[in-house]
């Protein structure tokens, strides 16, 4: 699947194994290493009544390890399951089953994904991420030094803060698009800093200067071995962070564009709610399109 896009060969690629029963942990890890994509997911079908109560069991692997949550693997896997469910005309609909919702049972808990058709006739999915946890603040001058930027390149109106909606990310708000596009990072220096943080996190770089009225934020996620075309988990953190800091209104949908610099444009749509002082109801949505089918022989 290509996720957070309606165009093939854009967005963030994902490999989904729709029936992983019988695979060992080592085999799943080896398959994830074989695909060498950002994430590979493994679905473990269960009795429909159990799935109705608990959701569809899914495990998520990166090439090096299993992870508890990821945004684009959640959306992409749910899209695969929806398509398979609709194609399976022989299976009677279970009482109370919602054909427009797929609930995944992940390590972080139950994550529902709702589906609808957008104005262009494409299927749009929106996941409900777990409640946000707001973590520590990071010093602006320290982070600027890590990024080889001037402190004035980082917005002073909003905090650099770690947020988690399943995976923790520190949101780094840059003032200008040029600074985002021209990032040249010493990942060893950054990793040395991030590895000392509690919780351990990654940086998610954003800017409100997009030069496109249809896009609310431009973003990048760069790590030791490369760059992520779309980071749905970090986008959920950003949605909660925006509402907390008054950058977005509660329930306002913000279009985040990521992956442009590596020629994998990804369109992520985020929103979060607020009740009293509590930020919640974090939702991250987008499209996903099938690019390839095949079989693996072990």
Buried (B, 14 or more C-beta within 10 A) or exposed (E): BBBBBBEEEBBBBBBBBBEBEEBEEEBBBBBBEEBEBBBBBBBBBBEBEEBBEEBBBBBBBBBEEBBBBBBBBBBBBBBBBBBBBEEEEEEEEEEEEEEEBBBBBBEBEBBBBBBEEEEEEEBBBBBBBBBBBBBBEBEBEEBBBBBEBEEEBBBEEBBBBBBBBBBBBBBBBBBEBEBBEEBEBEEEEBBEBBEEBEEEBBBBBBBBBBEEEEBBBBBBBBBEEEBBBBBBBBBBBBBBBBBBBEBBEEEBBBBBBBBBBBEBBBBBBBBBBBEEEEBBBBBBBBBBBEEEEEEEEE
